[in-house]
Amino acid sequence: LLTSSLGDPERKPLTVAQFRNLAKRVTEAEREDGFRDIQTGDLVKLGYDIPMAERIYGLLCDTNRLREYLRRARDCDCCPVTRLDPEYPLPVRKRMGLDSPGVLWAKGDVSLLNRPAVAVIGSRELKDENRCFAKEAGRQIAKQGYVLVSGNARGADRTAQESCLAYGGQVISVVADDLSKQPLCKNILYVSEDGFAESFSAQRALSRNRVIHALGEKTLAAQCGLEKGGTWDGCIRNLRFHWSPVFCFDDGS
C-alpha cells in the first residue's frame, strides 16, 4: 500500500526516503496497548503536517485496489514478499536497514532469497576476456553451491546467469522491467521492486542495483566503465554503504 503504484501510474506511493522516514518515526514512537486501525491523527502525532498525514492515510485505505492487484499478481504467478514476511532476505534487511525495500515482488522459488549468494555484475558490451571471466564466475558459483545474483541485462549479467544454470546452479535475477512477463523457470527466481507489472526505466535499473549488491555475500564486477554507467554507480554506492565486499576483474581499465 505504501510503496507500490498498484498498477496505477497516477497513484503516488512513498519514495524510499519517505518510507524510511515513516519507519523511523514509527519505531521511535511510544506504543499504545492493543491494536486498532491507524488514523490521520496518529500520523500527526508522529510529527507529520496534515497534508502528508492525509496522504499516508489515503495510501493505507486503498485496500480494494490492493486486493485486485494481488489477484492479478496471483494470475501471473507473482507474489509480494514484505519486510514482515519470513521469506524476506535477511542479508538485505541487515545490510540496508530502513533503506531496504518495503516489498519485493517475486516469481519463482522464494526460498532462494535466503540462500548463500554471490552477485555478478558488469557492462553490457563485454570484451572477450571479461566475458570469459563472467562465464567462469557463473560456473564456479554453481560448482561451489552458491546462488548467483544478477540483473538479467545483456552482457555480464546474462553471461554469468546462463553459465551458472548450464552447470546446474540457481539464479536470482533482479529485473528492472515487467516481472509478470518473465518465464516461470526451474532454478530461477525473478525479483523486482515497485510492482509486478512495471515497465522498464533507467531509474528502476539503477535502483535495483542496490538489491543485487546487498543480496550477495560478495559482488564480482566482470567489467566496469570508468566513472560512468550503472555498474560504476552501483559499485560506488556499495562501497559507500558497505552492502557487500566488491571485487573487480583486473583488466587494466
Buried (B, 14 or more C-beta within 10 A) or exposed (E): BBBBBBBEEEBEBBEBEBBBBBBEBEEEEEEEEEEEEEEBEBBBEBEBEEEBBBBBBEBBEBEEBBEEBBEBBEEBBBBBBEBEEEBBBEBBBEBBEBBBBBBBBBBBBBEBBBBEBBBBBBBBEBEEEBBBBBBBBBBBBBEEEBBBBBBBBEBBBBBBBBBBBEEEBBBBBBBBBBBBEBEEBEBBBBBBBBBBBBEEEEEBBBBBBBBBBBBBBBBBBBBBEEEEBBBBBBBEBBEEBEBBEBEBBEEEE
